[in-house]
Amino acid sequence: MKKWIVMLFLALLLFGTVIGFNLFKQQKIAEYMANMPEPEFPVTVMEAMPADWVPAIEAIGFIEPNQGVTITTEVSGVIDKIDFESGATVKAGQPLVYLDSSVEKANLKSSEARLPAAKAKYIRYQGLYKKGSISKEAYDDAEASYFSLSADIESLKATIGRRTIKAPFDGVVGLRNVYLGQYIQPADDIVRLEDTTLMRLRFTVPQTDISDIHLGQDVEIFVDAYPETPFNGKISAIEPAVNFQSGLVQVQADIPNNNGQLRSGMFARANIILPTQENQVILPQTAITFTLYGDNVYLVNKGDQGELRVRQSVVKTGERKGASVHVLEGVQAGDMVVTSGQVRLSNNAKVRIVESNALEVPAETPML
């Protein structure tokens, strides 16, 4: 009996010791946490300064030439002469390709040889008819023969002219697709001709933006071949009708191409420049926390004891451009805004300001 009492006593003593140790440990942890200094989170900040903001309507499209056409032929024939080189600059009316027209030229000589006699007969019969020496029928036959032969001559000249393929306007030709002695037919591609002195960009904008665009408005165009070079143009035409299915309206901008850098078919991004807005708050996009519940920033203020603390502020953002965003509401000029380190922050969190260039865009992309 005494043995069971001793074992029970030992068991109670063991469990009491474990429970007491755990209670002692929790008490010490609570004391440590209570006496632990409040954490300071490192952040980078910037002062919101008023600046001018140039809003723009963004659009995309493809570059087109002022004039562009694929040269072909109206008639079939064998190429007798090629009078241009690939990539050459040509003038309007300059012959490019000659088709064999020996048969047509021979027929023209035959008709021109018979023309003087037909004309003389017509004039002679005209005088005789006025005197009443010949019938009206004979005079009509002579007149018809003369004018018919003249028309045949004009038709042969036109046929010969169509066998000489000319440039319809000034421009630059591409790579020729035909060879000397080749038999070509209508619709066969000979060469591409484009007038690249002035390029055009067609793009679409939503109908809600129609009130913000007008003829002569400045447009900045960027192409992938020259990503840092803006090409300046102006709106030259606006489609009078809105597409009822998409709600978009087509717009055309003219772009001077003095250096010949733009080529037709290039993919381009367009910024339609709107009037400048002065004294606006512009922040880096890293300062904005974008969530499904709204956008917000952290503002740095001094606490009761002079320490730095943050306050969460809901903002309304506008247009984004590059690494910057236009803030419409929620931040005032002069506010200190956290630009990095927001992940661990909450309202009234204590922070310390550090210097960091991690957010600066490098001048050159580092090599891997």
C-alpha positions as CSV (number, residue, x, y, z in Angstrom):
1,M,0.0,0.0,0.0
2,K,2.8,2.4,0.9
3,K,4.5,1.4,-2.4
4,W,1.5,2.7,-4.5
5,I,1.3,5.9,-2.4
6,V,5.0,6.6,-3.1
7,M,4.6,6.0,-6.9
8,L,1.6,8.2,-7.0
9,F,3.5,10.9,-5.2
10,L,6.4,10.7,-7.6
11,A,4.1,10.9,-10.6
12,L,2.4,14.0,-9.3
13,L,5.8,15.5,-8.5
14,L,7.0,14.8,-12.1
15,F,4.0,16.3,-13.8
16,G,4.0,19.3,-11.5
17,T,7.6,19.9,-12.3
18,V,6.9,19.8,-16.1
19,I,3.9,22.1,-15.8
20,G,5.7,24.5,-13.5
21,F,8.7,24.6,-15.9
22,N,6.4,25.4,-18.9
23,L,4.6,28.1,-16.9
24,F,7.9,29.6,-15.9
25,K,9.2,29.6,-19.5
26,Q,6.0,31.3,-20.8
27,Q,6.4,33.9,-18.1
28,K,10.0,34.7,-19.0
29,I,9.1,34.8,-22.7
30,A,6.3,37.2,-22.0
31,E,8.6,39.4,-19.9
32,Y,11.3,39.3,-22.7
33,M,8.7,40.3,-25.3
34,A,7.3,43.0,-23.1
35,N,10.8,44.5,-22.6
36,M,11.9,43.9,-26.2
37,P,12.5,47.2,-28.1
38,E,10.0,48.0,-30.9
39,P,11.5,46.9,-34.3
40,E,12.5,49.5,-36.8
41,F,12.1,48.6,-40.5
42,P,14.5,50.1,-43.0
43,V,12.8,52.0,-45.9
44,T,13.8,54.3,-48.7
45,V,11.8,57.5,-49.1
46,M,11.3,60.4,-51.4
47,E,9.6,63.8,-51.0
48,A,6.6,64.3,-53.3
49,M,7.5,67.4,-55.3
50,P,5.1,69.1,-57.7
51,A,6.0,68.6,-61.3
52,D,4.6,69.0,-64.8
53,W,2.9,66.0,-66.2
54,V,2.3,65.5,-70.0
55,P,-0.6,63.1,-70.4
56,A,-0.9,61.1,-73.6
57,I,-3.2,58.6,-75.3
58,E,-1.4,55.4,-76.1
59,A,-2.0,53.5,-79.3
60,I,-0.3,51.0,-81.6
61,G,-0.1,50.6,-85.3
62,F,2.0,49.8,-88.3
63,I,4.1,52.3,-90.4
64,E,2.9,52.9,-94.0
65,P,4.6,54.9,-96.8
66,N,3.2,58.1,-98.2
67,Q,2.7,56.1,-101.4
68,G,3.5,52.5,-102.1
69,V,2.8,50.1,-104.9
70,T,4.0,46.9,-106.4
71,I,4.9,47.6,-110.0
72,T,3.3,45.1,-112.5
73,T,2.4,45.0,-116.1
74,E,-0.9,45.5,-118.0
75,V,0.1,43.3,-120.9
76,S,2.0,40.0,-121.4
77,G,5.4,40.0,-123.1
78,V,9.1,39.2,-123.0
79,I,11.3,41.7,-121.1
80,D,13.5,43.4,-123.6
81,K,15.3,45.8,-121.3
82,I,15.5,46.6,-117.5
83,D,16.4,50.2,-116.8
84,F,16.8,50.2,-113.0
85,E,18.9,48.7,-110.2
86,S,17.6,47.3,-106.9
87,G,17.3,49.9,-104.2
88,A,17.7,52.8,-106.7
89,T,15.9,56.2,-106.4
90,V,13.6,56.8,-109.4
91,K,11.5,59.8,-110.6
92,A,7.9,59.8,-111.7
93,G,7.6,58.7,-115.3
94,Q,11.0,57.1,-115.4
95,P,11.0,53.9,-117.6
96,L,11.8,50.8,-115.5
97,V,11.1,47.8,-117.8
98,Y,10.7,47.6,-121.6
99,L,8.7,44.7,-123.1
100,D,9.4,43.5,-126.6
101,S,7.2,45.7,-128.9
102,S,8.8,45.1,-132.3
103,V,5.5,43.8,-133.9
104,E,3.5,46.8,-132.6
105,K,6.2,49.2,-133.8
106,A,6.1,47.7,-137.3
107,N,2.3,48.0,-137.4
108,L,2.6,51.6,-136.3
109,K,5.1,52.4,-139.1
110,S,2.7,50.8,-141.6
111,S,-0.2,52.8,-140.4
112,E,1.8,56.1,-140.3
113,A,2.9,55.4,-143.8
114,R,-0.7,55.2,-145.1
115,L,-1.8,58.2,-143.1
116,P,-0.6,61.0,-145.5
117,A,-2.4,59.4,-148.5
118,A,-5.6,59.0,-146.5
119,K,-5.5,62.6,-145.3
120,A,-4.9,63.9,-148.8
121,K,-7.8,61.9,-150.1
122,Y,-10.0,63.2,-147.4
123,I,-9.1,66.8,-148.1
124,R,-9.5,66.3,-151.8
125,Y,-12.9,64.7,-151.5
126,Q,-14.0,67.4,-149.1
127,G,-13.3,70.0,-151.8
128,L,-15.0,67.9,-154.5
129,Y,-18.0,67.3,-152.3
130,K,-18.5,71.1,-151.8
131,K,-18.5,71.5,-155.6
132,G,-21.0,68.7,-156.0
133,S,-18.6,66.6,-158.1
134,I,-18.8,63.5,-155.8
135,S,-21.6,61.8,-153.8
136,K,-22.0,62.2,-150.1
137,E,-21.3,58.4,-149.7
138,A,-17.9,58.7,-151.3
139,Y,-17.0,61.7,-149.1
140,D,-18.1,59.8,-146.0
141,D,-16.0,56.8,-146.9
142,A,-12.9,59.0,-147.3
143,E,-13.6,60.7,-144.0
144,A,-14.1,57.5,-142.1
145,S,-11.0,55.9,-143.6
146,Y,-8.8,58.9,-142.5
147,F,-10.2,59.1,-139.0
148,S,-10.1,55.3,-138.5
149,L,-6.5,55.2,-139.6
150,S,-5.7,58.1,-137.2
151,A,-7.4,56.2,-134.3
152,D,-5.5,53.0,-135.2
153,I,-2.2,55.0,-134.9
154,E,-3.2,56.3,-131.5
155,S,-4.2,52.8,-130.4
156,L,-0.8,51.4,-131.5
157,K,1.0,54.2,-129.7
158,A,-0.9,53.5,-126.5
159,T,-0.2,49.7,-126.8
160,I,3.5,50.4,-127.3
161,G,3.4,52.8,-124.3
162,R,1.8,50.2,-122.1
163,R,4.7,47.9,-123.0
164,T,7.0,50.4,-121.4
165,I,6.5,50.2,-117.6
166,K,7.2,53.5,-115.8
167,A,7.4,54.7,-112.3
168,P,4.1,56.3,-111.3
169,F,5.7,58.6,-108.7
170,D,9.0,59.5,-107.1
171,G,10.4,57.0,-104.7
172,V,12.8,54.1,-103.9
173,V,12.5,50.7,-105.6
174,G,13.2,47.5,-103.7
175,L,14.6,44.3,-105.0
176,R,13.6,43.5,-108.6
177,N,11.8,40.2,-109.1
178,V,12.3,39.9,-112.9
179,Y,15.1,39.1,-115.3
180,L,16.0,40.0,-118.9
181,G,14.3,37.8,-121.4
182,Q,11.7,36.7,-118.9
183,Y,8.0,36.3,-120.1
184,I,5.7,38.1,-117.7
185,Q,2.0,38.4,-117.4
186,P,-0.4,40.8,-115.8
187,A,-0.2,40.7,-112.0
188,D,3.4,39.4,-112.0
189,D,5.4,41.4,-109.4
190,I,8.2,43.4,-110.9
191,V,9.4,45.5,-108.0
192,R,8.1,47.4,-105.0
193,L,8.1,51.2,-105.2
194,E,7.6,53.4,-102.2
195,D,7.7,57.1,-101.5
196,T,9.4,57.2,-98.0
197,T,9.9,60.9,-97.7
198,L,6.8,61.0,-95.6
199,M,5.5,58.1,-93.6
200,R,2.1,57.5,-92.1
201,L,0.9,55.6,-89.0
202,R,-2.7,54.4,-88.8
203,F,-4.0,53.5,-85.4
204,T,-7.3,53.3,-83.4
205,V,-8.4,55.1,-80.3
206,P,-11.6,54.5,-78.2
207,Q,-14.5,56.7,-79.0
208,T,-14.3,58.1,-75.4
209,D,-11.1,59.8,-76.4
210,I,-12.4,61.5,-79.5
211,S,-12.9,64.8,-77.7
212,D,-9.2,64.9,-76.8
213,I,-7.8,64.5,-80.4
214,H,-7.8,67.0,-83.3
215,L,-6.1,67.6,-86.6
216,G,-2.6,68.8,-86.3
217,Q,-2.1,67.4,-82.8
218,D,1.4,66.3,-81.9
219,V,2.2,62.6,-81.8
220,E,5.3,60.8,-80.6
221,I,6.1,57.5,-82.3
222,F,8.5,54.8,-81.1
223,V,9.7,51.8,-83.1
224,D,11.6,48.8,-81.8
225,A,14.5,49.4,-84.2
226,Y,15.2,52.8,-82.4
227,P,13.6,52.3,-78.9
228,E,15.1,55.5,-77.5
229,T,14.4,57.8,-80.5
230,P,11.0,59.5,-80.6
231,F,9.7,60.3,-84.1
232,N,7.5,63.4,-84.1
233,G,4.4,63.6,-86.2
234,K,1.0,65.2,-86.4
235,I,-2.5,63.9,-86.8
236,S,-3.5,64.4,-90.5
237,A,-6.8,62.6,-90.7
238,I,-9.6,61.3,-88.4
239,E,-12.1,58.8,-89.6
240,P,-15.6,60.4,-89.6
241,A,-17.3,57.2,-88.5
242,V,-16.9,55.1,-85.3
243,N,-16.9,51.3,-85.7
244,F,-20.2,50.4,-84.1
245,Q,-18.9,46.9,-83.3
246,S,-15.7,47.8,-81.5
247,G,-16.3,51.4,-80.5
248,L,-13.0,52.5,-82.1
249,V,-12.2,55.3,-84.5
250,Q,-9.3,55.2,-87.0
251,V,-6.7,58.0,-86.9
252,Q,-3.8,58.7,-89.2
253,A,-0.6,60.6,-88.4
254,D,2.0,61.9,-90.8
255,I,5.7,61.4,-89.8
256,P,8.6,63.1,-91.7
257,N,11.2,60.6,-92.6
258,N,14.1,62.8,-93.5
259,N,16.8,60.4,-92.3
260,G,15.1,57.4,-93.9
261,Q,15.1,55.4,-90.6
262,L,11.4,54.5,-90.8
263,R,10.4,51.6,-93.1
264,S,6.9,50.5,-94.0
265,G,5.5,47.6,-92.0
266,M,7.3,48.6,-88.8
267,F,5.3,48.0,-85.6
268,A,5.0,51.3,-83.8
269,R,3.7,52.7,-80.5
270,A,2.1,56.2,-80.6
271,N,1.6,58.7,-77.8
272,I,-0.9,61.4,-78.7
273,I,0.3,64.4,-76.6
274,L,-2.4,66.1,-74.5
275,P,-2.1,69.5,-72.8
276,T,0.5,69.7,-70.0
277,Q,-0.9,69.5,-66.4
278,E,1.1,71.7,-64.0
279,N,1.9,71.0,-60.3
280,Q,1.1,67.3,-60.3
281,V,2.3,64.6,-57.9
282,I,4.5,62.1,-59.7
283,L,5.8,59.0,-57.9
284,P,7.8,55.9,-58.9
285,Q,5.6,52.9,-59.4
286,T,7.5,51.1,-56.7
287,A,5.9,53.4,-54.1
288,I,2.4,52.3,-55.0
289,T,1.1,49.0,-53.6
290,F,-1.5,47.8,-56.1
291,T,-4.1,45.4,-54.7
292,L,-7.6,44.2,-55.5
293,Y,-9.0,46.4,-52.7
294,G,-7.4,49.6,-53.9
295,D,-4.0,51.3,-54.3
296,N,-2.1,52.8,-51.3
297,V,1.2,54.2,-50.2
298,Y,3.0,54.6,-46.9
299,L,3.6,58.2,-45.7
300,V,6.4,58.8,-43.2
301,N,5.5,61.1,-40.2
302,K,7.1,61.9,-36.8
303,G,5.6,60.2,-33.8
304,D,4.9,61.6,-30.3
305,Q,8.5,61.0,-29.2
306,G,10.1,62.1,-32.4
307,E,10.5,58.7,-33.9
308,L,9.6,58.0,-37.6
309,R,6.4,56.1,-38.2
310,V,4.3,55.3,-41.3
311,R,0.7,55.9,-42.1
312,Q,-1.1,54.0,-44.9
313,S,-2.9,56.3,-47.3
314,V,-5.3,55.2,-50.1
315,V,-4.4,56.8,-53.4
316,K,-6.1,57.3,-56.8
317,T,-3.7,56.8,-59.6
318,G,-3.9,58.0,-63.2
319,E,-1.8,57.4,-66.2
320,R,1.5,55.5,-66.0
321,K,4.5,56.3,-68.1
322,G,7.7,54.2,-67.8
323,A,8.6,53.8,-64.2
324,S,6.4,56.8,-63.0
325,V,2.8,57.1,-62.2
326,H,0.5,60.1,-61.9
327,V,-1.1,60.3,-58.5
328,L,-4.5,62.1,-58.5
329,E,-5.5,61.8,-54.9
330,G,-4.0,60.6,-51.5
331,V,-0.6,62.3,-51.6
332,Q,0.2,66.0,-51.3
333,A,3.2,67.9,-52.3
334,G,5.8,67.7,-49.5
335,D,4.8,64.3,-48.2
336,M,7.5,61.8,-47.5
337,V,6.6,58.7,-49.4
338,V,8.1,55.2,-48.9
339,T,9.5,53.9,-52.2
340,S,10.8,50.5,-51.0
341,G,10.6,48.2,-48.0
342,Q,6.8,48.3,-47.7
343,V,6.4,44.5,-47.5
344,R,6.8,44.3,-43.7
345,L,5.1,47.6,-42.9
346,S,1.7,48.2,-41.3
347,N,0.0,51.3,-39.9
348,N,2.0,53.1,-37.3
349,A,5.0,50.9,-37.8
350,K,8.4,52.4,-36.8
351,V,10.9,52.9,-39.6
352,R,14.3,54.2,-40.2
353,I,15.4,55.8,-43.5
354,V,18.2,54.2,-45.4
355,E,20.0,55.2,-48.6
356,S,19.8,52.7,-51.5
357,N,20.3,52.9,-55.3
358,A,18.6,49.5,-55.9
359,L,15.7,51.2,-57.7
360,E,17.8,53.2,-60.0
361,V,17.7,52.1,-63.6
362,P,21.2,51.2,-64.8
363,A,22.7,53.1,-67.7
364,E,23.6,49.8,-69.4
365,T,21.9,46.4,-69.0
366,P,24.3,44.1,-67.0
367,M,25.8,41.2,-68.9
368,L,24.7,37.7,-67.7
